[in-house]
């Protein structure tokens, strides 16, 4: 077979890691952030351009911080095309962005910290680069290197005993261009460092701590410099809920004490001395300029709108806090005070505030990340009003399962250990641009979610680390918004459905909300009703919704609970007719490993299928709905015959694996071919096996023959047959490996059913942690002749990826 198969990334769903310094805005408006072990580069939608997003998988552990390096020239400070990323394993990678699409290439990796890297900053001078890093090993390190970035050497290490540095910022002093470093520390202070000699000329000279600024009453979380004329302004934010602005300027001899004594009240001044390029001593004065009070909880970040400005009135400061607000501060010339000009953020929900917020270069766009990893964005419109902007979204923990809308893949559902179920669809803007976005969050639960499957276009069932299966129906508001955003009409009559859903206080079930629902009665309330309930408000969407809408206003009502399992649910599937549900729970004994069959509609338990001794890891009905295939931790597969008759459900074990010919380790995944004649199994023993069905007898027993074995280099965690093939008597199979890599193989009768590698995805295009599920997008009959396939994948790296495959 020709192996001219090509692949492109259609969409990546990825949230930020739950760390404070994990997001930064760089040149061209490109946003860099860490998601699991990946560095994500994302360009938001601007005007009519399509959003761009790509992942880079060079780190071996979770990315804890990212930072675009700054370039200092004689009269300007700007973000460079060099990106720094630090990991919890102590490694730091220096990336270089090239081309108009800012493709990252790894320049150098260096390691010196004995624990997680918590914050980074770097500057580029004419003679080389300087990087500052701090880690959870209570050290801060300075690194120097040449412009070609072939290597970075540790210049100096600062020990902080049992303390930590929570933020670093490198800058240069005005006029003298002397490097200066500010550190946010957990001893409530901001420490300033300068070199004992000019770094450009003598890079090996050591730096010294010239000053410690006191004033904060709790941990200092972040620092940021900016230049205003001939003065340097430093913003520091703290867990004491205050932001302090410090002014640093060069001390001139003409300033005398006598002149200062004319004032009855003088602010306390701090002085330090450093050395310029020609070894002249220069004295600087530091004094508090303002204390900003407006937050009610920890302030986690404070960032200037520009690294240099002519006057203070040209500056803006954005801060983010655990009080769920992002505040823009500006200088009021009439009052001569800093005031909060705009206040954005979240209202209600189950979130815990923001970890960071940053301006774009033109200060007309703000992006922030919250405690749960969600990205929030606001853009300044023509009326100078800040409005929520479209941004990428994703899960904040391992993605357990995915499933397509069964008719023709009009949307994709996912579920995760972050206790949410999310719905993604392709939005077509007024300009005609098509991009994938999260448009609903049907389920927000209190348990980690493990499995999901759609019964129809408007109904799905999910299972979590509880004993209950939950069934959900689409709301009127969702159907309307799906039509508005995608032009897909998934059902003709939904008048009897609920308008939306809300979660009662202290509850786990989505309560349906109807248009004619009576107002709540006044009077004495039950204890559980004393808490605030997130009420549903119907909204007609014209563009993908922001995070606040998704987290509160896009739930599907829960229509049924199914009780029967003794332990938490692990996997669930449905037949193609949507009439039967099969579910299995975690177990270590045969009696708890049985699969339960439920009848959709009556919601009764109609059968229990034995055959396994340990947890069933995945199940799938054959395309003709005649057999149910299950694989298990006990290293076996079982083929169940299932037939629905007038007298009930008829079931029996049609076939089971032989341990001599089967897998030697746990079987993670299984999949049926589109003609129901073959199925594949994937195991930790690094093998994918293809089996053929034949010779069914009167008792519905079948003969299953192993046709082929594919030996992989690593354990296989996911496998999926394509829903169509391009050649007669051949099939396409997607294989997901433990490393996160994906490969496409073909199995053809002409080649004696041997595996032929068609395509191996690039490392950066693949995932960086084990695959959990692969699902091919179903297509309607009108597109069967189209030589295009769409493959969705999910992984433990928190990401969902959608690929387009074509010849």
SVG drawing of the C-alpha trace seen along z (x, -y; Angstrom):
<svg xmlns="http://www.w3.org/2000/svg" viewBox="-45 -74 81 99">
<polyline fill="none" stroke="black" stroke-width="0.4" points="0.0,0.0 1.1,-3.5 2.2,-5.3 1.5,-8.8 -0.8,-9.5 -0.4,-13.0 -1.6,-14.5 -2.3,-17.9 -3.5,-19.2 -7.0,-20.6 -7.3,-21.4 -5.6,-21.1 -7.5,-21.4 -5.0,-22.3 -5.3,-24.1 -2.4,-25.6 -0.7,-23.8 -1.7,-24.8 1.4,-26.9 1.9,-30.7 4.4,-31.5 3.1,-29.1 1.9,-31.7 3.6,-34.5 2.8,-36.7 5.6,-37.0 6.2,-38.7 3.4,-38.8 0.9,-38.2 1.9,-34.5 1.1,-33.1 3.3,-30.4 2.2,-28.2 2.8,-24.8 0.3,-22.0 1.5,-18.8 4.9,-18.1 4.3,-20.1 5.1,-23.7 2.1,-25.1 2.4,-28.0 -0.9,-29.7 -1.9,-32.6 -5.3,-33.9 -7.9,-34.8 -7.1,-38.3 -9.4,-40.0 -10.1,-37.3 -7.1,-35.1 -7.5,-31.5 -6.2,-30.7 -2.9,-28.7 -1.9,-26.3 1.0,-23.8 2.6,-21.7 6.3,-20.9 7.2,-17.8 10.9,-17.9 10.4,-18.1 10.3,-14.8 8.2,-16.2 5.6,-18.8 6.4,-22.3 6.3,-24.7 7.2,-28.1 7.7,-29.8 9.1,-33.2 9.9,-35.0 13.4,-36.7 13.7,-40.4 16.0,-42.2 17.6,-45.4 18.8,-48.0 19.9,-51.6 16.4,-53.1 14.1,-50.2 13.1,-47.0 11.2,-44.3 10.3,-40.7 12.7,-38.5 12.0,-35.3 13.7,-33.2 11.6,-31.3 12.6,-29.7 10.7,-26.9 11.4,-25.2 10.2,-21.8 9.6,-20.2 12.5,-17.9 14.9,-20.8 15.7,-21.2 15.4,-24.4 15.1,-24.5 15.9,-27.4 13.8,-27.6 14.2,-29.7 11.1,-30.7 11.7,-31.0 9.6,-32.0 6.3,-33.8 4.5,-31.0 6.9,-31.2 7.9,-27.5 9.9,-26.5 13.2,-24.6 15.1,-23.5 18.4,-25.5 19.9,-24.2 18.9,-22.3 20.6,-23.0 20.1,-21.6 21.3,-22.8 18.4,-22.8 17.9,-19.8 14.1,-20.3 11.3,-22.0 12.1,-25.3 9.5,-27.8 10.3,-31.0 12.5,-32.3 13.6,-35.4 16.2,-36.2 17.7,-39.1 19.6,-39.4 22.5,-41.8 24.8,-42.6 27.5,-40.3 25.4,-37.4 22.4,-36.3 21.7,-36.3 19.2,-34.0 17.9,-34.0 16.1,-30.9 14.8,-30.0 13.7,-26.6 12.0,-24.7 15.5,-23.7 15.8,-27.1 18.3,-28.4 18.5,-31.0 20.9,-30.6 22.3,-33.0 23.3,-31.6 25.3,-33.2 25.8,-32.2 26.8,-33.4 24.4,-34.7 24.4,-31.4 23.0,-29.7 25.2,-26.6 25.4,-26.3 24.6,-28.1 26.9,-28.1 26.0,-28.6 27.6,-31.9 26.4,-32.0 24.2,-30.3 22.4,-32.0 21.3,-29.9 18.2,-30.9 18.3,-28.3 14.8,-27.2 13.3,-30.1 12.1,-30.3 12.2,-32.8 8.7,-33.0 9.4,-35.5 12.3,-37.0 12.6,-39.9 15.7,-41.1 16.0,-44.7 18.6,-47.4 18.8,-50.8 18.0,-53.9 20.9,-55.8 23.6,-53.6 22.3,-50.3 23.4,-48.4 21.6,-45.0 19.4,-44.7 17.6,-41.7 14.5,-41.7 13.5,-38.7 10.1,-38.1 10.8,-36.1 8.8,-34.3 10.4,-36.3 8.0,-39.2 10.8,-41.1 11.9,-42.1 15.6,-41.6 17.6,-43.6 20.8,-42.3 23.4,-44.0 26.7,-42.9 30.0,-43.9 31.1,-44.8 29.6,-45.2 28.2,-41.9 28.7,-42.7 32.4,-43.2 33.2,-40.8 30.4,-38.2 32.1,-36.1 31.9,-38.8 29.7,-37.9 26.4,-39.6 25.6,-41.0 22.5,-41.6 22.5,-45.4 19.1,-45.9 16.1,-44.2 12.8,-46.1 10.5,-45.6 6.9,-46.5 4.8,-43.5 3.3,-41.4 3.1,-38.1 4.9,-36.2 5.8,-38.3 4.4,-36.5 5.7,-38.5 7.8,-41.4 8.0,-43.4 10.1,-46.3 9.4,-49.1 11.3,-52.3 9.7,-55.7 12.0,-58.4 15.1,-58.2 13.4,-56.3 12.8,-52.7 9.5,-51.5 9.2,-48.1 5.8,-46.6 5.6,-43.9 2.5,-41.9 1.9,-39.8 -0.3,-37.4 -1.1,-40.3 -3.5,-41.5 -1.5,-44.7 0.6,-45.8 3.6,-48.1 5.1,-50.4 8.8,-51.3 10.6,-54.1 14.3,-53.6 16.3,-56.6 19.9,-57.8 21.0,-59.9 22.7,-63.2 25.0,-65.1 23.0,-68.3 20.2,-66.7 20.9,-67.9 19.3,-67.1 18.5,-70.7 16.1,-70.7 14.4,-67.6 14.1,-69.1 11.5,-71.6 9.0,-68.8 7.5,-67.7 6.8,-64.2 9.3,-62.4 9.0,-58.9 11.7,-56.5 14.4,-56.2 16.8,-53.3 20.1,-53.7 22.5,-51.3 25.6,-51.7 26.7,-49.8 29.3,-50.1 28.8,-51.2 30.6,-50.1 33.7,-52.1 33.9,-51.1 32.4,-54.3 30.3,-54.1 26.7,-55.1 24.3,-55.6 20.7,-54.9 17.7,-55.7 14.7,-53.5 11.5,-54.8 7.9,-53.6 5.7,-55.4 2.3,-53.9 0.5,-51.1 -2.4,-49.7 -5.4,-48.3 -8.3,-46.8 -8.0,-43.1 -9.5,-41.0 -7.2,-38.0 -3.7,-36.9 -2.4,-39.0 -0.5,-36.5 0.7,-38.7 1.3,-42.3 2.5,-43.2 3.2,-46.5 1.6,-47.2 5.1,-48.2 8.7,-47.8 9.4,-51.4 7.3,-54.6 7.7,-58.4 5.5,-59.2 3.6,-57.5 0.2,-58.3 1.3,-56.1 1.4,-53.1 -1.1,-50.5 -0.7,-47.8 -2.7,-44.5 -3.0,-42.4 -4.6,-39.0 -5.8,-37.7 -7.3,-34.7 -10.4,-36.9 -11.5,-35.9 -10.7,-39.4 -8.3,-40.8 -7.8,-44.6 -6.3,-47.2 -4.7,-50.1 -4.0,-53.5 -2.5,-56.8 -5.1,-59.5 -3.4,-62.8 -6.0,-64.9 -5.8,-63.0 -2.2,-62.1 -3.2,-58.5 -3.2,-55.0 -6.8,-53.9 -8.5,-50.7 -9.8,-51.6 -11.3,-48.3 -12.2,-45.1 -12.8,-41.8 -13.1,-38.2 -15.4,-35.5 -18.7,-35.6 -19.9,-32.5 -18.9,-29.0 -16.6,-26.6 -13.3,-28.4 -10.6,-29.7 -9.2,-32.8 -6.4,-33.7 -2.8,-32.8 -1.6,-35.3 -2.6,-38.0 -0.6,-39.6 -1.0,-42.4 -0.3,-42.1 2.2,-44.4 -0.4,-47.0 -2.1,-46.7 -5.5,-46.0 -5.6,-42.3 -5.3,-40.6 -5.0,-36.9 -5.0,-35.2 -5.0,-31.7 -6.9,-30.6 -6.5,-28.1 -8.3,-25.3 -6.0,-25.9 -8.6,-27.7 -7.6,-30.6 -9.5,-33.9 -9.1,-36.6 -10.5,-40.2 -10.1,-42.5 -10.5,-46.2 -13.1,-47.2 -13.6,-50.4 -15.6,-52.0 -12.6,-51.3 -14.6,-48.7 -13.1,-45.4 -15.1,-42.5 -14.5,-38.7 -12.5,-37.3 -12.4,-33.9 -9.6,-31.6 -8.6,-28.0 -9.8,-25.7 -9.2,-22.2 -9.1,-19.8 -6.9,-20.4 -6.2,-16.7 -5.9,-13.4 -8.5,-13.0 -10.2,-9.6 -12.4,-9.1 -13.8,-10.8 -16.8,-10.0 -18.1,-11.5 -21.7,-12.5 -22.9,-9.2 -24.7,-10.3 -21.9,-12.2 -19.5,-13.5 -20.9,-17.0 -19.3,-17.4 -16.9,-15.7 -17.5,-14.9 -14.7,-14.3 -14.5,-13.4 -11.7,-13.8 -10.3,-13.3 -10.8,-17.0 -14.5,-16.0 -15.9,-17.7 -17.4,-16.6 -16.8,-19.0 -18.2,-19.4 -16.2,-20.7 -17.6,-21.7 -16.4,-23.5 -17.5,-27.2 -17.8,-29.1 -17.3,-32.8 -19.1,-35.5 -15.9,-35.9 -16.1,-32.2 -13.2,-31.0 -13.7,-27.6 -12.1,-26.7 -12.8,-24.2 -13.9,-25.4 -15.5,-24.2 -19.1,-25.3 -20.6,-23.5 -19.7,-21.8 -22.6,-19.3 -21.4,-17.8 -19.5,-19.3 -19.2,-16.6 -17.8,-15.9 -16.0,-12.6 -13.3,-11.9 -14.9,-10.9 -13.7,-7.8 -15.9,-7.0 -18.4,-8.4 -20.5,-7.3 -23.3,-8.8 -26.6,-7.0 -27.9,-9.5 -27.2,-13.0 -28.9,-14.4 -28.1,-11.9 -25.0,-10.5 -24.1,-8.3 -21.1,-8.8 -19.4,-6.9 -17.2,-8.2 -15.4,-7.0 -18.8,-6.2 -21.2,-3.3 -23.8,-5.2 -24.1,-5.6 -25.7,-9.0 -27.6,-9.7 -27.9,-13.3 -30.2,-14.9 -29.4,-17.9 -31.1,-21.2 -33.1,-23.5 -30.5,-26.2 -27.7,-23.9 -29.5,-22.8 -30.2,-26.5 -26.6,-27.5 -25.2,-24.6 -27.3,-25.7 -26.2,-29.3 -22.5,-28.4 -22.2,-25.5 -25.4,-25.5 -26.0,-21.9 -29.6,-21.0 -29.3,-17.8 -33.0,-17.4 -36.3,-18.7 -38.5,-18.8 -37.1,-19.6 -40.0,-21.6 -40.5,-19.2 -36.8,-19.3 -35.6,-21.4 -34.3,-24.9 -31.1,-24.3 -29.8,-22.9 -28.3,-24.0 -26.6,-22.2 -28.3,-22.6 -26.1,-23.7 -24.1,-20.7 -25.5,-18.5 -24.0,-16.3 -27.0,-16.0 -27.8,-18.5 -31.3,-19.7 -33.5,-20.5 -34.7,-24.1 -38.0,-24.7 -39.5,-27.9 -42.7,-27.5 -40.9,-26.6 -42.5,-28.4 -40.5,-30.9 -39.0,-29.5 -41.2,-30.0 -40.2,-32.4 -39.9,-31.3 -37.8,-28.9 -35.3,-26.9 -33.7,-23.6 -30.1,-23.7 -28.7,-22.7 -30.7,-25.5 -28.9,-28.2 -26.0,-28.0 -26.0,-30.0 -27.1,-28.0 -25.8,-28.7 -28.9,-29.6 -29.3,-28.9 -29.7,-31.9 -30.5,-31.2 -28.1,-32.9 -28.1,-32.9 -24.5,-32.6 -23.0,-34.2 -19.5,-33.1 -17.8,-30.5 -18.6,-31.2 -16.1,-32.4 -15.0,-30.3 -17.5,-31.9 -20.4,-30.8 -19.0,-27.3 -18.5,-26.7 -22.0,-27.9 -24.4,-28.1 -24.0,-25.2 -25.0,-22.1 -27.2,-19.4 -30.0,-18.1 -29.6,-14.7 -32.5,-12.4 -31.6,-9.1 -29.3,-7.4 -28.5,-3.7 -27.6,-1.7 -26.1,1.8 -22.3,1.7 -20.5,2.3 -17.4,0.3 -16.6,-2.8 -17.3,-2.8 -14.4,-2.2 -15.8,-1.9 -19.1,-2.2 -20.3,-1.7 -23.5,-1.5 -24.7,0.4 -25.0,-1.5 -28.8,-1.5 -28.6,-3.3 -30.9,-0.8 -28.4,1.0 -25.8,-0.2 -22.9,1.9 -21.0,0.9 -18.2,2.3 -16.6,1.3 -13.2,1.6 -12.8,5.0 -10.4,7.6 -12.8,10.5 -14.7,12.3 -18.2,11.6 -17.6,7.8 -16.0,8.0 -19.3,8.8 -20.5,6.5 -24.0,5.1 -26.4,4.6 -29.0,1.8 -32.0,1.2 -32.2,-2.5 -35.7,-3.8 -36.9,-1.5 -33.5,-1.9 -33.7,1.6 -30.8,4.0 -31.5,6.7 -28.4,8.9 -25.1,9.6 -22.2,10.9 -19.5,13.0 -16.1,14.0 -13.5,11.8 -11.6,12.1 -10.4,8.5 -11.4,5.0 -12.7,4.7 -10.7,2.0 -12.6,1.4 -15.7,2.7 -17.1,2.2 -20.1,3.5 -19.5,4.8 -20.8,2.5 -23.7,5.0 -24.5,5.0 -24.3,8.7 -21.3,9.1 -19.9,7.2 -16.1,7.4 -14.5,6.8 -10.8,6.7 -9.5,6.8 -6.7,6.5 -6.7,10.3 -5.0,10.4 -8.0,11.9 -10.6,10.8 -14.2,12.2 -16.7,12.1 -20.3,11.9 -23.2,12.7 -26.0,10.2 -29.4,10.4 -32.5,8.4 -35.7,10.5 -39.4,10.2 -38.8,12.3 -35.8,10.2 -32.0,10.2 -30.3,13.4 -26.6,13.5 -23.8,16.1 -20.0,16.2 -19.3,16.7 -15.6,16.9 -12.7,16.2 -9.0,15.8 -6.5,18.6 -3.7,17.7 -1.2,19.4 -2.0,17.3 -3.2,14.2 -1.5,11.3 1.0,11.7 0.1,8.4 -2.9,6.3 -5.0,5.5 -5.8,1.8 -7.9,1.4 -9.9,3.1 -11.6,2.1 -13.8,3.6 -13.3,3.4 -16.1,1.7 -17.3,5.1 -17.6,6.8 -15.2,9.6 -12.1,8.6 -11.2,7.0 -7.9,5.8 -6.5,5.8 -3.7,3.7 -1.7,4.6 1.1,3.6 3.1,6.5 3.9,4.2 1.7,6.1 -1.3,5.4 -3.1,8.5 -5.8,8.8 -8.4,11.6 -10.8,12.9 -14.4,14.3 -15.7,17.3 -18.0,20.4 -20.8,19.4 -22.8,22.4 -26.4,22.7 -25.5,21.9 -23.8,18.7 -20.4,20.0 -17.8,18.7 -14.3,19.6 -11.8,16.8 -8.4,17.0 -5.4,14.8 -4.5,13.4 -1.6,11.1 0.6,9.7 2.4,6.3 5.3,6.0 5.8,2.4 8.8,0.9 6.7,-0.1 3.4,0.8 0.3,0.0 -2.5,-1.8 -5.1,-2.5 -6.2,-1.1 -9.0,-2.1 -10.1,-0.7 -10.9,-3.5 -14.6,-3.6 -13.8,-3.3 -11.0,-1.9 -9.5,-3.1 -8.7,0.3 -10.6,3.5 -10.1,6.0 -7.9,3.7 -8.3,1.8 -6.6,-1.2 -5.7,-1.0 -4.6,-3.8 -2.3,-2.7 -1.5,-4.8 1.7,-4.1 2.6,-4.6 5.0,-7.4 2.0,-9.3 3.1,-8.7 0.5,-7.8 1.0,-5.7 -1.2,-4.6 -0.9,-1.1 -2.8,0.8 -3.8,4.5 -4.4,6.0 -5.4,9.5 -3.1,9.3 -0.2,8.9 -1.3,12.0 -2.7,9.6 0.7,8.3 1.0,4.8 2.3,2.0 3.3,-1.3 1.6,-4.1 2.5,-7.1 4.2,-7.8 3.2,-11.1 5.9,-13.7 6.9,-13.8 5.6,-17.3 2.3,-16.4 1.7,-13.5 1.0,-13.5 3.7,-13.4 2.1,-10.9 0.2,-7.6 -2.8,-7.7 -6.1,-6.9 -8.4,-6.7 -8.4,-7.0 -11.7,-7.7 -12.3,-8.1 -14.9,-10.7 -18.0,-9.2 -19.1,-10.7 -22.4,-10.8 -22.9,-8.8 -22.5,-11.8 -18.8,-12.1 -17.9,-8.4 -16.0,-9.0 -13.9,-11.7 -10.3,-10.6 -10.2,-12.4 -10.3,-11.0 -10.5,-12.7 -9.0,-11.2 -9.5,-12.4 -7.1,-11.4 -7.0,-12.0 -4.2,-11.4 -3.0,-11.6 -1.2,-14.8 -4.6,-16.7 -4.8,-17.3 -7.3,-16.4 -6.0,-16.5 -7.9,-16.4 -6.0,-15.3 -6.9,-15.4 -5.5,-12.6 -5.5,-12.7 -3.7,-11.3"/>
</svg>
